[in-house]
Amino acid sequence: MGMFRAGVALAMGDGIAAERWSLASTDAYGMTAGTFCTEEQAHARLSLSIAYLRRPNPEPDTAATIGVQVLETLAAHPTHTVALKARRLAGFFQPAHRQIPAVREYSALVRGMPVAALTSGDEP
C-alpha cells in the first residue's frame, strides 16, 4: 500500500508525501525478513531517492547514494522495471548536481547498466 501511495505522490509532484510513504515501504521491507523480492525493495528505495529530489529542499547526495546502493545490489540482474526507474531517477538530477561525487557515480552506473531482464531471477 505504501509503494502505491508513494507512486501517486511522486506523480503529483508531492515530494514530502512521497518521502513519507517511501520510507514506510523501505522500513516495512526491512522488517519482513526476506518475504519480498529484491525488485520490490529496489523500487521502494528508488522511489525514496526520487522523493529526496522532489521535495522543497532536495538532497541530491542522499538520493544518489541510495541509488548507487540499489544499482550495486542489482548489478548482475537489474529488471526492466528497475532499470526504467533508475533512469527516471537519473533524469531528476539537475545540471548543478552533476558536480556531486555520488551523483557522478550514480550516473556512471546508470550508463553502464546491462540490458535488463523482464523479470527478476537468474534468467539471462
TIRO-2110 file (N, C-alpha, C; in Angstrom, 1 decimal):
// TIRO-2110
0.8, -1.2, 0.0, N, 1, A
0.0, 0.0, 0.0, CA, 1, A
0.9, 1.3, 0.0, C, 1, A
2.0, 1.2, 0.8, N, 2, A
2.8, 2.4, 0.8, CA, 2, A
3.5, 2.7, -0.5, C, 2, A
3.9, 1.7, -1.3, N, 3, A
4.5, 1.9, -2.5, CA, 3, A
3.6, 2.6, -3.5, C, 3, A
2.3, 2.1, -3.5, N, 4, A
1.3, 2.7, -4.4, CA, 4, A
1.1, 4.2, -4.0, C, 4, A
1.0, 4.5, -2.7, N, 5, A
0.8, 5.9, -2.3, CA, 5, A
2.0, 6.7, -2.6, C, 5, A
3.2, 6.2, -2.5, N, 6, A
4.4, 6.9, -2.8, CA, 6, A
4.4, 7.2, -4.3, C, 6, A
4.1, 6.3, -5.1, N, 7, A
4.0, 6.5, -6.6, CA, 7, A
3.0, 7.6, -7.0, C, 7, A
1.8, 7.6, -6.3, N, 8, A
0.8, 8.6, -6.6, CA, 8, A
1.4, 10.0, -6.2, C, 8, A
2.0, 10.0, -5.0, N, 9, A
2.6, 11.3, -4.5, CA, 9, A
3.6, 11.8, -5.5, C, 9, A
4.5, 10.9, -6.0, N, 10, A
5.5, 11.3, -6.9, CA, 10, A
4.9, 11.8, -8.2, C, 10, A
3.8, 11.1, -8.7, N, 11, A
3.2, 11.6, -9.9, CA, 11, A
2.5, 12.9, -9.7, C, 11, A
2.1, 13.3, -8.5, N, 12, A
1.5, 14.6, -8.2, CA, 12, A
2.5, 15.6, -7.9, C, 12, A
3.8, 15.2, -7.8, N, 13, A
4.9, 16.2, -7.5, CA, 13, A
5.0, 16.5, -6.0, C, 13, A
4.4, 15.7, -5.2, N, 14, A
4.5, 15.9, -3.7, CA, 14, A
5.6, 15.1, -3.1, C, 14, A
6.8, 15.7, -3.1, N, 15, A
8.0, 15.0, -2.6, CA, 15, A
7.9, 14.7, -1.2, C, 15, A
7.2, 15.5, -0.4, N, 16, A
7.1, 15.3, 1.1, CA, 16, A
6.3, 14.0, 1.4, C, 16, A
5.1, 13.9, 0.7, N, 17, A
4.3, 12.7, 0.9, CA, 17, A
5.0, 11.5, 0.4, C, 17, A
5.6, 11.7, -0.8, N, 18, A
6.3, 10.5, -1.4, CA, 18, A
7.4, 10.0, -0.5, C, 18, A
8.1, 11.0, 0.1, N, 19, A
9.2, 10.6, 1.0, CA, 19, A
8.6, 9.8, 2.2, C, 19, A
7.5, 10.3, 2.8, N, 20, A
6.9, 9.6, 3.9, CA, 20, A
6.5, 8.2, 3.6, C, 20, A
5.8, 8.0, 2.4, N, 21, A
5.3, 6.7, 2.0, CA, 21, A
6.5, 5.8, 1.6, C, 21, A
7.5, 6.4, 0.9, N, 22, A
8.6, 5.5, 0.5, CA, 22, A
9.4, 5.0, 1.7, C, 22, A
9.6, 5.9, 2.7, N, 23, A
10.3, 5.5, 4.0, CA, 23, A
9.5, 4.4, 4.6, C, 23, A
8.2, 4.5, 4.7, N, 24, A
7.3, 3.5, 5.3, CA, 24, A
7.5, 2.1, 4.5, C, 24, A
7.6, 2.2, 3.2, N, 25, A
7.8, 1.0, 2.4, CA, 25, A
9.1, 0.4, 2.7, C, 25, A
10.2, 1.2, 2.7, N, 26, A
11.5, 0.6, 2.8, CA, 26, A
11.6, 0.1, 4.3, C, 26, A
11.0, 0.7, 5.2, N, 27, A
11.1, 0.2, 6.6, CA, 27, A
10.3, -1.2, 6.7, C, 27, A
9.2, -1.2, 6.0, N, 28, A
8.4, -2.5, 6.0, CA, 28, A
9.2, -3.6, 5.4, C, 28, A
9.9, -3.3, 4.3, N, 29, A
10.7, -4.4, 3.6, CA, 29, A
11.8, -4.8, 4.6, C, 29, A
12.4, -3.9, 5.3, N, 30, A
13.4, -4.2, 6.3, CA, 30, A
13.0, -5.1, 7.4, C, 30, A
11.7, -5.1, 7.7, N, 31, A
11.2, -5.9, 8.8, CA, 31, A
10.6, -7.2, 8.4, C, 31, A
10.5, -7.5, 7.1, N, 32, A
9.8, -8.7, 6.6, CA, 32, A
10.7, -9.9, 6.5, C, 32, A
12.0, -9.8, 6.8, N, 33, A
12.9, -10.9, 6.8, CA, 33, A
12.9, -11.7, 5.5, C, 33, A
12.9, -11.0, 4.4, N, 34, A
13.1, -11.6, 3.1, CA, 34, A
11.8, -12.2, 2.5, C, 34, A
10.6, -11.8, 2.9, N, 35, A
9.4, -12.3, 2.3, CA, 35, A
9.0, -11.5, 1.2, C, 35, A
9.9, -10.8, 0.5, N, 36, A
9.6, -9.9, -0.6, CA, 36, A
10.7, -10.2, -1.6, C, 36, A
10.5, -9.7, -2.8, N, 37, A
11.6, -9.9, -3.8, CA, 37, A
12.4, -8.6, -3.8, C, 37, A
13.7, -8.8, -4.3, N, 38, A
14.6, -7.7, -4.3, CA, 38, A
14.1, -6.6, -5.2, C, 38, A
13.4, -7.0, -6.3, N, 39, A
12.9, -6.0, -7.2, CA, 39, A
11.9, -5.0, -6.5, C, 39, A
11.0, -5.5, -5.6, N, 40, A
10.1, -4.7, -4.8, CA, 40, A
10.9, -3.7, -3.9, C, 40, A
11.9, -4.2, -3.3, N, 41, A
12.7, -3.4, -2.4, CA, 41, A
13.4, -2.3, -3.2, C, 41, A
13.9, -2.7, -4.4, N, 42, A
14.6, -1.7, -5.2, CA, 42, A
13.7, -0.6, -5.6, C, 42, A
12.5, -0.9, -6.0, N, 43, A
11.5, 0.1, -6.4, CA, 43, A
11.2, 1.0, -5.2, C, 43, A
11.1, 0.5, -4.0, N, 44, A
10.8, 1.3, -2.9, CA, 44, A
12.0, 2.3, -2.6, C, 44, A
13.2, 1.8, -2.7, N, 45, A
14.4, 2.6, -2.5, CA, 45, A
14.6, 3.7, -3.5, C, 45, A
14.3, 3.3, -4.8, N, 46, A
14.4, 4.3, -5.9, CA, 46, A
13.3, 5.4, -5.8, C, 46, A
12.1, 5.0, -5.3, N, 47, A
11.1, 5.9, -5.1, CA, 47, A
11.5, 6.9, -4.0, C, 47, A
12.1, 6.4, -3.0, N, 48, A
12.6, 7.3, -1.9, CA, 48, A
13.7, 8.2, -2.5, C, 48, A
14.6, 7.8, -3.3, N, 49, A
15.6, 8.6, -3.9, CA, 49, A
14.9, 9.7, -4.7, C, 49, A
13.9, 9.4, -5.5, N, 50, A
13.2, 10.4, -6.3, CA, 50, A
12.5, 11.4, -5.4, C, 50, A
11.9, 10.9, -4.3, N, 51, A
11.3, 11.8, -3.3, CA, 51, A
12.3, 12.8, -2.8, C, 51, A
13.5, 12.3, -2.5, N, 52, A
14.5, 13.3, -2.0, CA, 52, A
14.8, 14.4, -3.0, C, 52, A
14.6, 14.1, -4.2, N, 53, A
14.9, 15.2, -5.2, CA, 53, A
13.6, 16.1, -5.5, C, 53, A
12.5, 15.5, -5.2, N, 54, A
11.2, 16.2, -5.5, CA, 54, A
10.7, 17.1, -4.3, C, 54, A
11.3, 17.0, -3.2, N, 55, A
10.9, 17.8, -2.0, CA, 55, A
11.3, 19.2, -2.1, C, 55, A
10.8, 20.1, -1.3, N, 56, A
11.2, 21.5, -1.3, CA, 56, A
12.7, 21.7, -1.1, C, 56, A
13.3, 21.0, -0.3, N, 57, A
14.8, 21.1, 0.0, CA, 57, A
15.4, 19.8, -0.5, C, 57, A
15.7, 19.7, -1.8, N, 58, A
16.3, 18.5, -2.4, CA, 58, A
17.6, 18.0, -1.7, C, 58, A
17.8, 16.7, -1.7, N, 59, A
19.0, 16.1, -1.2, CA, 59, A
19.6, 15.2, -2.2, C, 59, A
20.2, 15.8, -3.2, N, 60, A
20.8, 15.0, -4.3, CA, 60, A
21.8, 14.0, -3.9, C, 60, A
22.7, 14.4, -2.9, N, 61, A
23.7, 13.5, -2.5, CA, 61, A
23.1, 12.2, -1.9, C, 61, A
22.1, 12.4, -1.0, N, 62, A
21.4, 11.3, -0.4, CA, 62, A
20.7, 10.4, -1.5, C, 62, A
20.0, 11.1, -2.4, N, 63, A
19.3, 10.4, -3.4, CA, 63, A
20.2, 9.6, -4.3, C, 63, A
21.3, 10.1, -4.6, N, 64, A
22.3, 9.4, -5.5, CA, 64, A
22.9, 8.2, -4.7, C, 64, A
23.2, 8.5, -3.4, N, 65, A
23.8, 7.4, -2.6, CA, 65, A
22.9, 6.2, -2.5, C, 65, A
21.6, 6.4, -2.3, N, 66, A
20.6, 5.3, -2.2, CA, 66, A
20.6, 4.7, -3.6, C, 66, A
20.6, 5.5, -4.6, N, 67, A
20.5, 4.9, -6.0, CA, 67, A
21.7, 4.0, -6.3, C, 67, A
22.9, 4.4, -5.9, N, 68, A
24.1, 3.6, -6.0, CA, 68, A
24.0, 2.3, -5.3, C, 68, A
23.5, 2.3, -4.1, N, 69, A
23.3, 1.1, -3.3, CA, 69, A
22.4, 0.1, -4.0, C, 69, A
21.3, 0.7, -4.6, N, 70, A
20.3, -0.2, -5.3, CA, 70, A
21.0, -0.8, -6.5, C, 70, A
21.7, 0.0, -7.3, N, 71, A
22.3, -0.5, -8.5, CA, 71, A
23.4, -1.5, -8.2, C, 71, A
24.1, -1.3, -7.2, N, 72, A
25.2, -2.2, -6.8, CA, 72, A
24.6, -3.5, -6.4, C, 72, A
23.5, -3.5, -5.7, N, 73, A
22.8, -4.7, -5.2, CA, 73, A
22.3, -5.5, -6.4, C, 73, A
21.8, -4.8, -7.5, N, 74, A
21.2, -5.5, -8.6, CA, 74, A
22.1, -5.5, -9.8, C, 74, A
23.4, -5.3, -9.6, N, 75, A
24.3, -5.1, -10.7, CA, 75, A
24.3, -6.2, -11.8, C, 75, A
24.2, -7.5, -11.3, N, 76, A
24.2, -8.6, -12.2, CA, 76, A
22.9, -8.7, -13.0, C, 76, A
21.8, -8.5, -12.4, N, 77, A
20.5, -8.7, -13.0, CA, 77, A
19.4, -7.7, -12.7, C, 77, A
19.6, -6.4, -13.2, N, 78, A
18.6, -5.5, -12.9, CA, 78, A
17.3, -5.8, -13.8, C, 78, A
16.2, -5.7, -13.3, N, 79, A
15.0, -6.0, -14.1, CA, 79, A
14.6, -4.8, -14.9, C, 79, A
13.8, -5.0, -15.9, N, 80, A
13.4, -4.0, -16.8, CA, 80, A
12.7, -2.8, -16.1, C, 80, A
11.9, -3.1, -15.1, N, 81, A
11.2, -2.0, -14.4, CA, 81, A
12.1, -1.2, -13.5, C, 81, A
13.0, -1.9, -12.9, N, 82, A
14.0, -1.2, -12.0, CA, 82, A
14.9, -0.4, -12.9, C, 82, A
15.3, -0.9, -14.0, N, 83, A
16.2, -0.1, -14.9, CA, 83, A
15.5, 1.2, -15.4, C, 83, A
14.2, 1.1, -15.7, N, 84, A
13.4, 2.2, -16.1, CA, 84, A
13.3, 3.3, -14.9, C, 84, A
13.1, 2.8, -13.7, N, 85, A
13.0, 3.7, -12.6, CA, 85, A
14.4, 4.3, -12.3, C, 85, A
15.5, 3.5, -12.5, N, 86, A
16.8, 4.1, -12.2, CA, 86, A
17.1, 5.2, -13.2, C, 86, A
16.7, 5.0, -14.5, N, 87, A
16.9, 6.0, -15.5, CA, 87, A
16.0, 7.2, -15.2, C, 87, A
14.8, 7.0, -14.7, N, 88, A
13.9, 8.1, -14.3, CA, 88, A
14.6, 8.9, -13.2, C, 88, A
15.1, 8.3, -12.2, N, 89, A
15.8, 9.0, -11.1, CA, 89, A
17.0, 9.8, -11.7, C, 89, A
17.8, 9.2, -12.6, N, 90, A
18.9, 10.0, -13.2, CA, 90, A
18.4, 11.3, -13.9, C, 90, A
17.2, 11.2, -14.5, N, 91, A
16.7, 12.4, -15.1, CA, 91, A
16.2, 13.5, -14.2, C, 91, A
16.1, 13.2, -12.9, N, 92, A
15.7, 14.3, -12.0, CA, 92, A
16.9, 15.1, -11.4, C, 92, A
18.1, 14.6, -11.7, N, 93, A
19.2, 15.4, -11.2, CA, 93, A
19.4, 16.6, -12.1, C, 93, A
19.6, 17.7, -11.5, N, 94, A
19.8, 19.0, -12.2, CA, 94, A
21.3, 19.1, -12.6, C, 94, A
21.6, 20.0, -13.6, N, 95, A
23.0, 20.1, -14.0, CA, 95, A
23.9, 20.5, -12.9, C, 95, A
23.4, 21.3, -11.9, N, 96, A
24.3, 21.7, -10.8, CA, 96, A
24.6, 20.5, -9.9, C, 96, A
23.8, 19.4, -9.9, N, 97, A
24.0, 18.3, -9.1, CA, 97, A
25.2, 17.4, -9.7, C, 97, A
25.5, 17.6, -10.9, N, 98, A
26.5, 16.7, -11.6, CA, 98, A
27.9, 16.9, -11.0, C, 98, A
28.1, 17.9, -10.2, N, 99, A
29.4, 18.1, -9.5, CA, 99, A
29.5, 17.2, -8.2, C, 99, A
28.4, 16.7, -7.8, N, 100, A
28.4, 15.9, -6.5, CA, 100, A
29.0, 14.5, -6.8, C, 100, A
30.0, 14.1, -6.1, N, 101, A
30.6, 12.8, -6.4, CA, 101, A
29.6, 11.6, -6.4, C, 101, A
28.6, 11.6, -5.5, N, 102, A
27.7, 10.5, -5.5, CA, 102, A
26.8, 10.5, -6.8, C, 102, A
26.5, 11.7, -7.2, N, 103, A
25.6, 11.9, -8.5, CA, 103, A
26.5, 11.4, -9.7, C, 103, A
27.7, 11.8, -9.7, N, 104, A
28.6, 11.3, -10.8, CA, 104, A
28.7, 9.8, -10.8, C, 104, A
28.8, 9.2, -9.6, N, 105, A
28.9, 7.7, -9.5, CA, 105, A
27.6, 7.1, -10.0, C, 105, A
26.5, 7.6, -9.5, N, 106, A
25.2, 7.1, -9.9, CA, 106, A
25.0, 7.1, -11.4, C, 106, A
25.3, 8.3, -12.0, N, 107, A
25.2, 8.5, -13.4, CA, 107, A
26.0, 7.5, -14.2, C, 107, A
27.2, 7.3, -13.7, N, 108, A
28.1, 6.3, -14.4, CA, 108, A
27.5, 4.9, -14.3, C, 108, A
27.0, 4.5, -13.2, N, 109, A
26.4, 3.2, -13.0, CA, 109, A
25.1, 3.0, -13.9, C, 109, A
24.3, 4.1, -14.0, N, 110, A
23.2, 4.0, -14.9, CA, 110, A
23.6, 3.8, -16.4, C, 110, A
24.6, 4.6, -16.8, N, 111, A
25.1, 4.5, -18.2, CA, 111, A
25.7, 3.1, -18.4, C, 111, A
26.2, 2.4, -17.4, N, 112, A
26.8, 1.1, -17.6, CA, 112, A
25.9, 0.0, -17.3, C, 112, A
24.7, 0.2, -17.0, N, 113, A
23.7, -0.9, -16.7, CA, 113, A
23.6, -1.9, -17.9, C, 113, A
23.6, -3.2, -17.6, N, 114, A
23.4, -4.1, -18.7, CA, 114, A
22.0, -4.1, -19.1, C, 114, A
21.7, -4.7, -20.2, N, 115, A
20.3, -4.8, -20.7, CA, 115, A
19.5, -5.6, -19.6, C, 115, A
18.4, -5.0, -19.3, N, 116, A
17.6, -5.5, -18.1, CA, 116, A
16.7, -6.7, -18.6, C, 116, A
16.6, -7.6, -17.6, N, 117, A
15.6, -8.7, -17.8, CA, 117, A
14.2, -8.2, -17.6, C, 117, A
13.2, -8.9, -18.1, N, 118, A
11.9, -8.5, -17.9, CA, 118, A
11.4, -8.9, -16.5, C, 118, A
12.0, -9.9, -15.9, N, 119, A
11.6, -10.3, -14.5, CA, 119, A
12.8, -10.5, -13.7, C, 119, A
12.7, -10.6, -12.4, N, 120, A
13.8, -10.8, -11.6, CA, 120, A
14.2, -12.3, -11.6, C, 120, A
15.3, -12.7, -11.2, N, 121, A
15.7, -14.1, -11.1, CA, 121, A
17.0, -14.3, -11.8, C, 121, A
17.3, -15.5, -12.0, N, 122, A
18.6, -15.9, -12.6, CA, 122, A
18.6, -16.0, -14.2, C, 122, A
17.4, -15.7, -14.7, N, 123, A
17.4, -15.8, -16.2, CA, 123, A
18.3, -14.7, -16.8, C, 123, A
18.8, -15.0, -18.0, N, 124, A
19.7, -14.0, -18.7, CA, 124, A
18.9, -12.8, -19.1, C, 124, A
END
